[in-house]
């Protein structure tokens, strides 16, 4: 009907077409060097009491250790102070959030909900903060994740963008740790995504009846497209397989 025309769009949670342009992100500044100090206790024990130590599980602790506040250690002799400076990584991923309190430098790339059989691309932007070229490679991700573009060396102070793809084949929650190997250090990227089967509901269903309409007049009927899922879905509305009665062969809808 004239009220329904071919259109491309994206259905939001409320069923309305929506678009949200991506805002440019400011590259994060490298973190300042961190100075750490540890105090390590040093204990001394008599090797002749090793057998007694093995029997500690039975409650028979060596007599020299019974007075120690920390059972299982020998006599406390001294502490050793260890100092270290932790510097920021020379290579970082500037467009992904970093995992807090991770044992190794790890970022998260979340593809969120993606339709089964469809594919979604996301950029991985590597920034070189050092004063020399950084050579980049990676392992091969498994499952639904793929490295689309090739890794290249990154010049000092510049960045390199690598495209990652998520193409789910089942309705599952996918998760994989992907390692980017550079000449400076290794960077871990936690890849995440959920495969879903999308669907849209249309009202009225199956048939849109515009009723009787005299030649030369126009009749309009509203058709509503609703997205009942929790994620946005692209859609296309069009008219096809229309008969062309009359000498003018004009499309009536």
ChimeraX attribute file (.defattr): number of C-alpha atoms within 10 A of each C-alpha:
attribute: neighborCount
match mode: 1-to-1
recipient: residues
	/A:1	16
	/A:2	12
	/A:3	11
	/A:4	15
	/A:5	12
	/A:6	9
	/A:7	9
	/A:8	12
	/A:9	15
	/A:10	17
	/A:11	22
	/A:12	19
	/A:13	16
	/A:14	15
	/A:15	18
	/A:16	15
	/A:17	18
	/A:18	14
	/A:19	11
	/A:20	5
	/A:21	5
	/A:22	6
	/A:23	6
	/A:24	7
	/A:25	8
	/A:26	8
	/A:27	12
	/A:28	11
	/A:29	10
	/A:30	14
	/A:31	10
	/A:32	9
	/A:33	11
	/A:34	10
	/A:35	10
	/A:36	10
	/A:37	10
	/A:38	11
	/A:39	11
	/A:40	11
	/A:41	11
	/A:42	13
	/A:43	12
	/A:44	11
	/A:45	15
	/A:46	10
	/A:47	9
	/A:48	8
	/A:49	14
	/A:50	12
	/A:51	11
	/A:52	16
	/A:53	18
	/A:54	12
	/A:55	13
	/A:56	14
	/A:57	9
	/A:58	9
	/A:59	9
	/A:60	12
	/A:61	18
	/A:62	21
	/A:63	10
	/A:64	13
	/A:65	16
	/A:66	14
	/A:67	10
	/A:68	13
	/A:69	10
	/A:70	11
	/A:71	13
	/A:72	14
	/A:73	16
	/A:74	17
	/A:75	18
	/A:76	14
	/A:77	9
	/A:78	12
	/A:79	12
	/A:80	10
	/A:81	10
	/A:82	10
	/A:83	10
	/A:84	10
	/A:85	10
	/A:86	11
	/A:87	12
	/A:88	14
	/A:89	17
	/A:90	17
	/A:91	23
	/A:92	24
	/A:93	23
	/A:94	20
	/A:95	20
	/A:96	17
	/A:97	13
	/A:98	18
	/A:99	15
	/A:100	10
	/A:101	8
	/A:102	9
	/A:103	7
	/A:104	11
	/A:105	16
	/A:106	22
	/A:107	23
	/A:108	18
	/A:109	21
	/A:110	17
	/A:111	21
	/A:112	15
	/A:113	22
	/A:114	22
	/A:115	20
	/A:116	17
	/A:117	12
	/A:118	13
	/A:119	16
	/A:120	16
	/A:121	15
	/A:122	15
	/A:123	16
	/A:124	18
	/A:125	16
	/A:126	21
	/A:127	23
	/A:128	23
	/A:129	21
	/A:130	16
	/A:131	10
	/A:132	13
	/A:133	16
	/A:134	20
	/A:135	14
	/A:136	20
	/A:137	15
	/A:138	16
	/A:139	10
	/A:140	11
	/A:141	15
	/A:142	11
	/A:143	12
	/A:144	19
	/A:145	24
	/A:146	15
	/A:147	17
	/A:148	14
	/A:149	12
	/A:150	11
	/A:151	16
	/A:152	13
	/A:153	15
	/A:154	22
	/A:155	17
	/A:156	15
	/A:157	14
	/A:158	12
	/A:159	17
	/A:160	17
	/A:161	18
	/A:162	15
	/A:163	15
	/A:164	19
	/A:165	17
	/A:166	26
	/A:167	21
	/A:168	24
	/A:169	15
	/A:170	15
	/A:171	14
	/A:172	13
	/A:173	13
	/A:174	19
	/A:175	17
	/A:176	15
	/A:177	16
	/A:178	21
	/A:179	17
	/A:180	17
	/A:181	15
	/A:182	16
	/A:183	12
	/A:184	16
	/A:185	14
	/A:186	18
	/A:187	20
	/A:188	19
	/A:189	22
	/A:190	16
	/A:191	20
	/A:192	19
	/A:193	22
	/A:194	20
	/A:195	24
	/A:196	21
	/A:197	13
	/A:198	17
	/A:199	13
	/A:200	13
	/A:201	12
	/A:202	12
	/A:203	12
	/A:204	13
	/A:205	9
	/A:206	7
	/A:207	7
	/A:208	12
	/A:209	10
	/A:210	14
	/A:211	8
	/A:212	8
	/A:213	10
	/A:214	7
	/A:215	6
	/A:216	5
	/A:217	6
	/A:218	14
	/A:219	13
	/A:220	14
	/A:221	13
	/A:222	13
	/A:223	14
	/A:224	12
	/A:225	18
	/A:226	18
	/A:227	22
	/A:228	16
	/A:229	17
	/A:230	11
	/A:231	17
	/A:232	22
	/A:233	21
	/A:234	12
	/A:235	15
	/A:236	10
	/A:237	12
	/A:238	9
	/A:239	11
	/A:240	8
	/A:241	5
	/A:242	9
	/A:243	11
	/A:244	11
	/A:245	10
	/A:246	8
	/A:247	6
	/A:248	7
	/A:249	9
	/A:250	10
	/A:251	11
	/A:252	11
	/A:253	16
